[in-house]
Amino acid sequence: MPVLKLALLLLGALTLSALVWHIGIVRIYEAVARLGPLALVTILLPSLLMYLFEAYGWRVTLGIWADRLTFWRLWAIRTAGEVVNMTTPTAYVGGEPLKALLLKRHGIPMVEGMASVVTAKTTMTIAQILFILAGIALGFWLLGAQGSAGQTIVAGLASVGLLVFGVGVFILVQRHGMFSGVLGVLRKLGLRISYLDAREGKLRDLDRTIAAFYTQDRSGFLLSTAMFLLGWLAEAVEVYVMIACLGQPVTVLSATAIGALSVFIKGGTFFIPGSLGAQDAGNLLLVTAFGYSEVTGITFALLRRFRELVWIGIGLVCFAFTARNGEASGASL
């Protein structure tokens, strides 16, 4: 598996390099050079807004345990966990256990922390589906259902339908005991994992905590979903700002469609480390489908990469900060 991941990473790097070479390094450099430092800072502001909304959406799922730490510390923990999600081919869930572990270091029990991670990921995915569906609807309206763009949107709609079904099943499983259910299935298959067997009580507590969120805190469920939806809508703001800074005309509707479909492309290439190459080629094709030039498309894709690199750096700083302070607070308890 590591060999396959490395091969996909190299293939992605080659794809991105080929796109840049095909369009022209000089043309891309000229487009970026016209931006200036102020525009680059402005481009980062919507993603900051996105991270703030998403941190609040997660905070809601913690319930009474949210008072154990400040909003900014929770924001730092989430930002640290997102580094793992962005840089590893784990379907954007690899950083979730890290978030629960960091919460534990700040005084929140592992059961409650892990339950909040699972429920927040669920409400985030529901909000993501709503955002993508809005983007597909806008794409149909703005581009029509003819040609390659229409075929891509139809394929996207079918994929989202499968995603909706999957999330519905996932929620149903959570409400009926996801972790203890997995343990039961393993036992029926004759597989005994001593680590899980020793923590059967904790797993059942985790299932009860997750189920309670859906059945007893429906207002929290709706509020968390709404906060994550606002976070996804910040993606549309980012698209608008990027294209406007590149000196191209853009509307709120087209920015929303591009932002939502870009999220869909990124999610569909999770198996490639960092979605390298595939995400960039997808963004290029997406932006050109809306009538922009190849230079604008690849520059847009590279600006998205620039934003990701900045947040990876911020996430690493947050991880160092939360890990160090978490150990200190844990020692004082």
C-alpha positions in Angstrom: 0.0 0.0 0.0 2.8 2.6 0.7 4.2 1.8 -2.7 0.8 2.5 -4.3 0.4 5.8 -2.4 3.9 6.8 -3.5 3.1 6.0 -7.1 -0.1 8.0 -6.9 1.7 10.9 -5.4 4.4 10.8 -8.1 1.7 10.5 -10.8 -0.1 13.5 -9.3 3.1 15.6 -9.2 3.8 14.7 -12.9 0.2 15.7 -13.8 0.5 19.0 -12.2 3.9 19.7 -13.7 2.6 18.7 -17.1 -0.3 21.1 -16.8 1.9 24.0 -15.7 4.3 23.2 -18.6 1.5 23.0 -21.2 -0.1 26.3 -20.2 3.2 28.1 -19.8 5.2 29.0 -16.7 5.8 32.6 -17.9 2.0 33.1 -18.4 1.2 31.7 -15.0 3.9 33.8 -13.3 2.6 37.0 -15.0 -0.9 36.2 -13.7 0.3 35.6 -10.1 2.7 38.6 -10.2 -0.2 40.9 -10.9 -1.8 39.9 -7.6 0.6 41.4 -5.1 0.9 40.7 -1.4 -2.3 42.4 -0.4 -4.4 40.2 -2.7 -2.7 37.1 -1.4 -3.6 38.0 2.2 -7.2 38.8 1.0 -7.5 35.4 -0.6 -6.7 33.8 2.8 -9.5 35.6 4.7 -12.4 33.4 3.5 -10.6 30.2 4.6 -10.1 31.8 8.0 -13.9 32.4 8.1 -14.4 28.7 7.1 -12.2 27.4 9.9 -14.0 29.6 12.4 -17.5 28.4 11.4 -16.3 24.7 11.4 -14.7 25.0 14.8 -18.0 26.4 16.2 -19.9 23.6 14.4 -17.7 21.1 16.3 -18.0 22.9 19.6 -21.8 22.5 19.5 -21.4 18.7 19.4 -19.4 18.7 22.6 -22.4 19.9 24.6 -21.5 20.7 28.3 -17.9 19.6 27.7 -17.3 22.6 25.5 -16.9 24.8 28.6 -13.7 22.8 29.5 -11.7 24.8 27.0 -11.8 28.1 25.2 -13.1 28.5 21.6 -9.6 29.4 20.4 -8.0 26.3 21.9 -10.7 24.2 20.3 -10.0 26.0 17.0 -6.3 25.2 17.4 -7.0 21.5 18.1 -9.3 21.3 15.0 -6.7 23.0 12.8 -4.1 20.6 14.0 -6.2 17.6 13.2 -7.0 19.0 9.7 -3.3 18.9 8.8 -3.5 15.1 8.9 -6.7 15.1 6.9 -5.2 17.3 4.2 -1.9 15.5 3.9 -2.8 11.8 4.2 -4.9 9.6 1.9 -7.3 8.6 4.7 -10.6 9.9 3.2 -10.2 13.0 5.3 -10.8 11.1 8.6 -7.2 10.4 9.6 -7.0 13.5 11.8 -10.2 12.8 13.7 -8.6 10.5 16.3 -5.9 13.1 16.8 -8.6 15.7 17.7 -10.1 13.3 20.3 -6.6 12.7 21.8 -5.8 16.4 22.0 -9.2 17.0 23.7 -8.3 14.3 26.2 -5.1 16.1 27.0 -7.2 19.2 27.8 -9.4 17.4 30.3 -12.3 16.1 28.0 -12.8 12.3 28.4 -12.0 10.2 25.4 -15.6 8.9 25.1 -17.1 12.4 24.9 -14.3 13.7 22.7 -14.5 10.8 20.2 -18.3 11.1 20.2 -18.1 14.8 19.3 -15.6 13.9 16.5 -17.9 11.4 15.0 -21.1 13.5 15.2 -19.3 16.6 14.0 -17.9 14.7 11.0 -21.5 13.6 10.3 -23.0 17.1 10.4 -20.1 18.4 8.4 -20.8 15.8 5.7 -24.5 16.5 5.6 -23.7 20.2 5.2 -21.2 19.3 2.4 -23.9 17.3 0.6 -26.3 20.3 0.7 -23.5 22.6 -0.6 -22.6 20.2 -3.4 -26.3 19.8 -4.4 -26.6 23.6 -4.6 -23.6 23.7 -6.8 -24.9 21.0 -9.1 -28.2 22.8 -9.4 -26.5 26.1 -10.2 -24.2 24.3 -12.6 -27.2 22.9 -14.5 -28.7 26.3 -14.6 -25.6 28.2 -15.7 -24.1 25.6 -18.1 -27.0 23.5 -19.1 -27.0 19.7 -19.4 -25.4 19.6 -22.8 -21.8 18.7 -23.6 -19.0 17.5 -21.3 -19.9 20.0 -18.6 -23.4 18.7 -18.4 -22.2 15.1 -18.4 -19.9 15.8 -15.5 -22.7 17.4 -13.5 -24.9 14.4 -14.2 -22.2 12.1 -13.0 -21.7 14.3 -9.9 -25.4 14.2 -9.2 -25.4 10.4 -9.3 -22.3 10.3 -7.0 -24.0 12.7 -4.5 -27.0 10.4 -4.5 -24.8 7.5 -3.4 -23.2 9.8 -0.8 -26.6 10.8 0.6 -27.5 7.1 0.9 -24.2 6.3 2.6 -24.6 9.1 5.1 -28.2 8.1 5.9 -27.0 4.5 6.6 -24.1 5.9 8.6 -26.4 7.9 10.8 -28.8 4.9 11.2 -25.8 2.7 12.3 -24.6 5.4 14.8 -28.1 5.5 16.4 -28.1 1.7 16.8 -24.5 1.3 18.1 -21.8 1.6 15.6 -18.7 0.7 17.6 -20.3 -2.1 19.6 -21.9 -3.4 16.4 -18.4 -3.6 14.8 -17.2 -5.5 17.8 -20.2 -7.9 17.5 -19.5 -8.5 13.8 -15.9 -9.3 14.5 -16.8 -11.8 17.1 -19.3 -13.5 14.8 -16.5 -13.8 12.3 -14.3 -15.5 14.9 -12.0 -12.5 15.2 -11.0 -11.6 18.8 -9.0 -8.4 19.2 -7.9 -8.1 22.8 -7.5 -4.3 22.6 -11.2 -3.9 21.6 -12.4 -6.6 24.0 -10.8 -4.9 26.9 -12.6 -1.7 26.0 -16.0 -3.1 25.3 -17.6 -1.0 28.1 -16.0 2.2 26.7 -17.2 1.4 23.2 -20.8 0.9 24.5 -20.6 4.3 26.3 -19.4 5.8 23.1 -22.3 4.5 21.2 -24.8 5.7 23.8 -23.2 9.2 23.8 -23.4 9.4 20.0 -27.0 8.2 19.9 -28.0 10.7 22.6 -26.8 13.6 20.5 -29.2 12.6 17.7 -32.1 11.8 19.9 -31.8 14.3 22.8 -30.0 17.3 21.2 -31.7 17.9 17.9 -31.3 21.6 18.1 -27.5 21.1 18.5 -27.6 18.8 15.5 -29.3 21.4 13.4 -27.1 24.2 14.7 -23.9 22.2 14.0 -25.1 21.4 10.5 -25.9 25.1 9.9 -22.4 26.2 11.1 -20.7 23.7 8.8 -22.9 24.8 5.9 -21.7 28.4 6.5 -18.2 27.1 6.5 -18.8 25.4 3.1 -20.3 28.6 1.8 -17.1 30.4 2.7 -15.5 28.2 0.0 -17.8 30.1 -2.5 -16.6 33.4 -1.1 -13.0 32.2 -1.6 -13.7 31.4 -5.2 -15.3 34.8 -5.8 -12.3 36.6 -4.2 -9.7 34.5 -6.1 -11.3 35.0 -9.5 -11.9 38.7 -8.8 -8.3 39.2 -7.7 -7.2 37.6 -11.0 -9.1 40.4 -12.8 -11.8 38.3 -14.2 -15.6 38.9 -14.0 -17.4 36.6 -11.5 -20.9 36.4 -10.1 -22.0 35.0 -6.7 -23.9 32.2 -8.4 -21.0 31.1 -10.6 -18.6 31.3 -7.6 -21.0 29.1 -5.5 -21.2 26.5 -8.3 -17.4 26.4 -8.9 -16.8 26.2 -5.1 -19.2 23.4 -4.6 -18.1 21.4 -7.5 -14.5 21.9 -6.5 -15.3 20.5 -3.1 -16.8 17.5 -4.9 -13.7 17.0 -7.0 -11.5 17.1 -4.0 -13.6 14.6 -2.1 -13.6 12.2 -5.0 -9.7 12.2 -5.1 -9.2 11.4 -1.4 -7.1 8.3 -2.2 -4.3 10.4 -3.7 -2.1 12.0 -1.0 -3.1 15.7 -0.9 -5.3 15.0 -4.1 -2.1 16.2 -5.9 -2.6 16.5 -9.6 -6.2 15.2 -9.7 -7.6 18.2 -7.7 -5.6 20.7 -9.8 -6.6 19.2 -13.1 -10.2 19.0 -11.9 -10.2 22.7 -10.9 -8.6 23.7 -14.2 -11.3 21.8 -16.2 -14.0 23.2 -13.9 -13.0 26.8 -14.2 -12.5 26.6 -18.0 -16.0 25.0 -18.3 -17.4 28.3 -16.8 -15.7 30.2 -19.7 -12.4 31.3 -18.2 -9.0 30.8 -19.8 -6.6 28.0 -19.1 -4.3 30.6 -17.4 -7.0 31.6 -15.0 -7.9 28.0 -14.4 -4.4 26.8 -13.5 -3.7 30.0 -11.5 -6.9 29.4 -9.6 -5.8 25.8 -8.9 -2.4 27.0 -7.7 -3.9 29.6 -5.5 -5.9 26.9 -3.8 -2.7 25.0 -3.2 -1.1 28.1 -1.8 -4.0 28.4 0.7 -3.6 24.8 1.7 0.1 25.1 2.2 -0.5 28.2 4.5 -3.0 26.2 6.6 -0.8 23.2 6.8 1.9 25.5 8.3 -0.7 27.0 10.7 -1.9 23.5 11.6 1.6 22.3 12.4 2.1 25.4 14.7 -1.3 24.6 16.3 -0.3 21.0 16.9 2.9 22.0 18.6 1.0 24.5 20.7 -1.9 22.2 21.7 0.3 19.2 22.4 2.7 21.2 24.6 -0.1 23.0 26.5 -2.2 19.8 26.7 0.6 17.9 28.4 1.1 20.8 30.9 -2.7 20.9 31.7 -2.8 17.2 32.0 0.0 17.2 34.5 -1.9 19.7 36.6 -5.1 17.7 36.8 
